[in-house]
Amino acid sequence: MDVIPPEALLEDFPAPMQAIAQRLRDVVTQAIPEALERVRPGWRLIGDDLLTYIRSLRERLDFIARHAELWPLDESSGSECALFLPRTDPLPEDPSAGLDRHISNQGLTARVLGTIAPDRRSGGYGLSRHRDNARLDFTRIANEPDVHFAHARGFVAKTSATDPLRLRDLLRLALTKT
């Protein structure tokens, strides 16, 4: 296996990170003078998947913040609501990814009962309970003509409806009293 000098691994990193690495190398050399430094190809990739995930999550949360809307479910109090993510062009690979994190980051967990996001496999939408809130029971809309799937346990439904007014109606029909 090829051995790469540590300097070659570090040269692409910002100067502050190089300085930290050099200080760590100095500490190790002082503590264990006979220690050998070895860098292997591929070590640069260690942790890269985590950084990529963090970057893409940040981009996804920014996207949701720009596009998501809160829809009140109870017009009188306005406290209970659903988070609606409209269809965009281009459509994200997984439209509902990050919705829970966005809701949590915005301090809306107690208010949001469900989410409505574009269905990536059709031109319609997926309706889901947020954190399995039983106040929404999508079996209640299973017989609606534009609802093509409602899970028997009521936690998710798929609809071909795209009109926001119709989507709101479906949510209200799925809303239980307690």
Phi, psi and omega in degrees: 000136181294141175253133181247137176297142180305325180299324180293323177293320187278342190298335180273354181273156177300151183308318180299322178291324177298320180294319178297314179300318180295320178298318178296319178299318179297318179298314180296317181297321178292320183283323183224082184303332183273001182296140177258139177265130177225135175235133182249151174301142180097339179298331178299333183278343181297123181088349181296324179297324178293316178297319178297317179299315181297316178299314183291325176295318178299315178298319181294316179295322176297319178300312180298317180300324180287331190248334187291150177231145173264126179250119177294140178262333179240102185300332183289315182261326180072004184279322179270135184211174175235152177260122181252129175246111182289159176290134179237165176234112006280156177278132176302154181304315177234091188305327184272353181297130177094352182297315180299317180296318179298313180301315179296313180299329181274000180071031185253006187305319182288336184266326187277119179268331184203172179230151176231118182223153178303139176277121185289345182259000179207180178272002182264209184227155171255134176248131181220153171290143172268123181051040175055039179291117185289355176294340174252126178231102186284355171293338180293342180247010185302329183267004176292141186297334181260008175260118186259348177201133170222122182298143182301335178267359171080010185270348181207151175214154176239137181224152174272355179298139177232345180288124181306324179296319178292319178299320177296319178300315179300318178298315181295323177294328180279346183289129177264165182285324181233000000 
